[in-house]
């Protein structure tokens, strides 16, 4: 089915659907109302009709970064030069800058230099733009899927306005698809259209590409069916990068879901990570940490469950490792929570760092030689097993920290029993056995 041959220009006929459907003005943009809506920052900049500042568009794939860069150039009547940091290097940058310098001398206006995936350039390559931005040879517009605070050097970032784009909602993706159907002779099942809108993960380009593949895979005159769309899609592409921000965002959501005792959300984020190819042992290590940090003595079995899951995941491997990881995730998510053990260490660490490091009290030192015994090592030590409940009225901290209490058990799970035992210990102190 040749769905997209109406353009009068041959180039437009052969261009991908996503490119042919690209908005040409801010009013055609779907979504991103926070920056392009009436009275919003980007629209206000372009309404001034002057030379725009350099910008960074930060957002997920298919959210409109390249489209906005083209619209900025068009609205500002600036020459537009585009290249990708993935396929271009310093040589291409220098050539683009030199051409921009020539255009500036001849026409007096800067060139809008659009750098896709600018985070792929290293710090030195990014620095190469600085003098040309400052002297007005270029207006730099960078697009990135990564947090510019981490991936764009500070000097360059300080000279750019950062606009944050969000993934489109399924309803917004559906609006984009409906625009295609209004222009093209395509019949498609409503279920198939809804599936594409959901499958796209907020990526308009992915949705348009999928629609185009499904349309061209359907015989002329027939309706595009859900099965055809699913065959074209094969599998949802997860928005997840194992060594960049989305990796840490997802792990954070996983941990916080368990901390919030929400097993359903925790398992969802677990599946997001595993299905995107995350190392199961990375997840297992996070479970072990969580078992001590957030469950602690409220349920001491949590650490054993987490360690067992780590060993099982290492022994079994993927794909079956998800069983052990899901078991540990749901156990820890539903377990009583206490961070008291970790907070005890933090409090003790502060005293180690701030208080004088006093010597170990003599009565707590071993005296393996008569000379050491003569110096008072071990003198006055009370052997706990000689006392009722193995509790002694004896100070075990340095003199300057006498009476300090670091561990404060909570009233959660087993830790409530620990709290009672510690209170009972205080009552039994200094009562030797007969």
C-alpha positions in Angstrom: 0.0 0.0 0.0 1.6 3.3 -1.1 0.2 5.5 1.5 2.4 8.5 1.4 3.0 9.6 -2.3 0.9 12.8 -2.4 3.8 15.2 -2.0 4.6 17.1 -5.2 8.3 16.9 -4.5 10.1 13.7 -5.1 12.3 14.1 -2.0 9.2 14.5 0.2 7.7 11.3 -1.4 10.6 9.2 -0.3 11.2 10.8 3.1 10.1 8.8 6.2 6.6 9.6 7.4 8.0 11.0 10.7 9.9 13.6 8.7 7.0 14.5 6.4 4.7 15.0 9.4 7.1 17.2 11.3 5.4 20.4 12.5 6.5 23.6 10.9 5.3 26.1 13.5 4.8 26.1 17.3 1.0 26.0 16.8 1.4 22.6 15.1 3.4 21.1 18.0 1.6 18.4 20.0 2.3 18.5 23.7 5.1 20.6 25.4 2.5 23.3 26.4 4.8 24.3 29.3 7.3 25.8 26.9 5.4 26.5 23.6 2.0 27.4 24.9 0.7 31.0 24.9 2.8 33.1 27.1 5.3 30.3 27.7 9.1 30.8 27.6 10.0 29.6 24.1 7.0 31.2 22.5 7.9 34.5 24.1 11.5 34.3 22.9 10.4 33.7 19.3 7.7 36.3 19.4 10.4 39.0 19.9 11.6 38.3 16.4 15.2 38.9 17.3 18.2 36.6 17.5 17.4 33.9 20.0 19.8 32.8 22.7 21.7 29.5 22.5 19.6 26.7 23.9 19.6 23.1 25.1 16.6 20.9 24.5 16.5 18.1 27.0 14.0 15.4 26.7 13.3 11.7 25.8 13.4 10.4 22.2 10.5 11.6 20.0 9.5 14.5 22.2 10.2 17.1 19.5 13.8 18.4 20.1 14.8 18.4 16.4 11.5 19.8 15.4 11.8 22.7 17.9 15.3 23.5 16.7 14.1 23.8 13.1 11.1 26.0 14.2 13.5 28.3 16.1 15.7 28.7 13.0 12.7 29.3 10.8 11.0 31.8 13.1 14.2 33.7 13.5 15.1 33.6 9.8 18.5 32.1 10.6 20.5 29.7 8.4 20.1 26.2 9.8 23.0 23.7 10.0 22.5 20.3 11.6 24.8 17.5 12.5 24.9 14.7 15.0 27.5 14.3 17.7 27.4 10.6 17.0 28.6 10.8 13.4 30.5 14.1 13.4 33.8 15.2 15.0 36.0 18.2 15.4 36.7 18.5 11.7 33.0 18.8 10.9 32.5 21.3 13.7 35.3 23.5 12.4 34.0 23.4 8.9 30.5 24.4 10.1 31.9 27.2 12.2 33.9 28.5 9.2 30.9 28.6 7.0 29.0 30.3 9.7 31.7 33.0 9.9 31.5 33.6 6.2 27.7 33.9 6.3 28.0 36.3 9.2 30.4 38.6 7.3 28.2 38.5 4.2 24.7 38.8 5.9 25.4 40.0 9.4 23.4 37.3 11.0 24.5 34.2 12.9 23.9 30.6 11.9 21.8 28.4 14.0 24.0 25.3 14.6 21.9 22.4 15.8 23.9 19.6 17.5 21.9 16.4 18.0 23.0 14.3 21.0 25.4 17.0 22.1 26.1 14.9 25.2 28.2 12.6 23.0 30.8 15.3 22.6 33.5 15.3 25.2 34.3 18.3 27.3 37.1 19.6 25.0 34.8 19.3 21.9 32.0 21.2 23.8 34.5 23.9 24.7 35.2 24.5 21.0 31.8 26.1 20.7 32.3 28.7 23.4 34.2 31.5 21.6 31.9 31.3 18.6 28.8 31.5 20.8 30.2 34.4 22.7 31.2 36.4 19.6 27.8 35.7 18.0 28.9 33.7 15.0 26.5 30.9 15.9 23.4 30.3 17.9 24.0 26.9 19.4 21.0 24.6 19.9 21.8 21.3 21.4 19.5 18.3 21.9 20.1 15.7 24.5 18.4 12.8 26.2 20.7 13.1 29.1 20.7 15.5 32.1 22.7 18.5 30.8 23.8 19.2 34.4 26.0 16.1 34.1 26.6 15.8 30.4 27.2 19.5 29.2 30.1 21.4 30.6 29.4 24.2 33.0 30.8 27.0 30.8 28.7 26.1 27.8 25.6 25.3 29.9 25.8 28.8 31.5 25.5 30.4 28.1 22.4 28.4 27.1 18.7 28.4 28.0 17.7 24.9 29.0 14.2 23.7 28.0 13.0 20.5 29.4 10.7 18.4 27.2 8.6 15.5 28.4 7.5 12.3 26.8 4.1 12.6 25.1 1.1 11.1 26.7 -0.7 8.3 24.8 -3.5 10.8 24.0 -1.0 13.2 22.5 0.6 10.4 20.4 -2.9 9.5 19.3 -3.4 13.1 18.1 -0.3 12.9 16.0 -1.6 9.6 14.5 -5.0 11.1 13.8 -3.3 13.9 11.8 -1.8 11.2 9.5 -5.2 9.6 9.0 -6.7 12.9 8.1 -4.2 13.3 5.3 -3.6 9.8 4.0 -5.9 7.1 2.6 -5.3 4.7 5.4 -7.9 2.5 7.2 -6.8 1.0 10.5 -8.6 -0.7 13.3 -9.3 1.5 16.3 -7.7 -1.1 18.5 -4.5 -1.1 16.4 -4.3 2.7 16.6 -4.8 2.7 20.4 -2.1 0.0 20.7 0.4 2.1 18.7 -0.3 5.1 20.9 0.4 3.1 24.0 3.3 1.1 22.6 5.2 4.2 21.5 6.3 5.1 25.1 5.6 8.8 24.4 7.8 8.8 21.3 6.0 10.3 18.4 8.6 9.3 15.9 8.4 5.7 17.0 4.6 5.8 16.6 4.8 7.2 13.1 7.5 4.7 12.1 5.4 1.8 13.3 2.3 3.1 11.6 4.2 3.5 8.3 5.6 0.0 8.5 2.2 -1.5 9.3 0.6 0.4 6.5 3.2 -0.6 3.9 2.9 -4.2 5.1 -0.9 -4.3 4.5 -2.2 -5.1 1.0 -3.8 -2.2 -0.9 -7.4 -1.6 -0.1 -7.3 -3.6 3.2 -7.6 -2.3 6.7 -4.5 -2.3 8.9 -5.2 -4.8 11.7 -3.9 -5.1 15.3 -2.0 -8.3 14.4 -0.2 -6.6 11.6 0.8 -3.7 13.9 2.1 -6.1 16.6 4.1 -8.1 14.1 5.7 -4.8 12.9 6.5 -3.7 16.5 7.9 -7.0 17.7 8.7 -5.6 21.1 8.3 -2.4 23.0 11.6 -0.5 23.2 12.2 0.3 26.8 13.4 3.8 27.7 16.4 2.7 29.8 20.1 3.3 29.6 22.2 1.2 31.9 24.9 3.8 32.5 23.0 7.0 32.4 20.3 9.0 34.1 17.3 6.8 33.3 19.1 3.9 34.9 19.4 5.8 38.1 15.9 7.1 37.9 14.5 3.6 37.6 16.6 2.1 40.3 15.5 5.0 42.6 11.9 4.3 41.9 12.5 0.6 42.6 14.1 1.3 46.0 11.5 3.9 47.0 8.7 1.6 46.1 10.0 -1.1 48.4 10.7 1.5 51.1 7.1 2.6 50.8 5.9 -1.0 51.3 4.4 -1.1 47.8 5.2 -4.5 46.3 3.2 -3.9 43.1 5.2 -0.8 42.1 8.4 -2.5 43.2 7.8 -5.5 41.0 6.9 -3.2 38.1 10.2 -1.3 38.3 12.0 -4.7 38.7 10.4 -5.8 35.5 11.3 -2.5 33.7 15.0 -3.0 34.6 15.2 -6.7 33.8 13.3 -6.5 30.5 15.6 -3.6 29.5 18.6 -5.8 30.0 19.8 -4.7 33.4 22.4 -6.9 35.1 20.4 -9.1 37.6 23.3 -9.0 40.0 23.2 -5.2 40.1 19.6 -5.5 41.2 20.5 -8.2 43.7 23.1 -6.0 45.3 20.6 -3.3 45.7 18.3 -5.8 47.5 21.0 -6.8 49.9 21.7 -3.1 50.7 18.0 -2.4 51.1 17.6 -5.4 53.4 20.0 -3.8 55.9 19.4 -0.1 55.2 15.6 -0.1 55.3 14.4 -3.4 56.8 17.2 -3.9 59.3 16.3 -5.6 62.6 12.6 -5.1 62.1 12.9 -8.3 60.2 16.5 -9.8 60.4 15.4 -12.5 57.9 15.2 -9.9 55.2 19.0 -9.9 54.8 19.1 -13.7 54.5 16.4 -13.6 51.8 18.2 -10.9 49.9 21.6 -12.7 50.1 19.9 -16.0 49.0 18.3 -14.2 46.1 21.7 -12.8 45.0 23.2 -16.2 45.1 20.3 -17.7 43.3 20.4 -15.1 40.6 24.1 -15.7 40.1 23.7 -19.4 40.0 20.6 -19.6 37.8 21.1 -16.5 35.5 18.5 -15.0 33.3 15.8 -15.4 32.4 14.8 -17.5 35.4 16.6 -15.3 37.9 13.5 -13.1 37.9 11.8 -15.6 40.2 14.4 -15.2 43.0 14.6 -11.4 42.5 10.8 -11.0 42.5 10.5 -13.2 45.6 13.1 -11.0 47.5 11.5 -7.8 46.2 8.0 -8.6 47.4 9.3 -10.0 50.7 11.3 -6.8 51.4 8.6 -4.5 50.2 6.1 -6.1 52.6 8.5 -6.5 55.5 8.3 -4.1 58.5 10.8 -1.3 58.1 13.5 0.2 60.3 16.6 2.2 59.5 17.7 2.2 63.2 20.8 0.0 62.6 22.1 2.2 59.9 21.4 5.4 61.8 23.3 3.9 64.8 26.4 3.6 62.6 25.9 7.1 61.2 25.7 8.6 64.7 28.8 6.6 65.9 30.7 7.7 62.8 30.0 11.3 63.6 31.6 10.8 67.0 34.5 9.0 65.5 35.1 12.0 63.2 34.4 14.8 65.6 35.3 13.6 69.1 38.8 12.8 70.3 39.8 9.2 69.5 40.4 8.2 73.1 42.4 5.0 73.8 40.5 1.8 74.5 39.7 1.7 78.3 42.2 -0.5 80.2 39.5 -2.9 81.5 38.5 -3.8 78.0 42.1 -4.6 76.9 43.4 -8.2 76.8 46.4 -8.9 79.0 48.3 -11.8 77.4 51.5 -11.0 79.2 52.3 -10.3 82.8 53.9 -7.0 81.8 50.6 -5.9 80.2 48.7 -7.1 83.3 51.0 -5.0 85.4 50.1 -2.0 83.4 46.5 -2.5 84.3 45.3 -4.2 81.1 42.0 -6.1 81.8 41.8 -4.9 85.4 38.3 -4.6 86.7 36.8 -6.3 83.6 33.4 -8.0 84.4 32.9 -11.2 82.6 29.3 -11.0 81.3 28.5 -14.7 81.7 29.0 -14.4 85.5 26.0 -12.1 85.7 22.3 -12.6 85.4 21.2 -12.4 81.7 24.8 -11.7 80.7 24.2 -8.1 81.7 26.9 -6.1 83.5 27.0 -2.6 84.9 30.1 -1.8 83.0 31.0 1.1 80.6 32.3 -0.1 77.2 32.8 3.3 75.5 35.7 5.7 76.0 35.4 8.0 79.0 34.5 11.0 76.9 31.5 9.2 75.3 30.2 7.6 78.5 26.5 7.0 78.3 26.1 7.7 74.6 23.2 5.8 72.9 23.6 5.2 69.1 21.1 2.4 68.5 17.5 3.5 69.0 15.3 0.5 68.1 11.9 1.3 66.6 8.5 -0.3 67.4 8.4 -2.2 64.1 8.5 -6.0 63.7 11.2 -7.8 65.6 12.9 -4.6 66.5 10.1 -4.0 69.0 11.3 -7.1 70.8 14.8 -5.8 70.7 13.6 -2.6 72.3 12.0 -4.5 75.1 15.2 -6.6 75.6 17.3 -3.4 75.8 14.9 -1.9 78.4 15.1 -5.1 80.4 18.8 -5.0 80.2 18.8 -1.6 81.9 16.8 -3.0 84.8 19.1 -5.9 85.3 22.4 -4.1 85.2 24.8 -4.6 88.2 23.2 -7.7 89.6 25.8 -10.5 89.7 24.9 -14.1 90.0 25.4 -15.9 93.3 
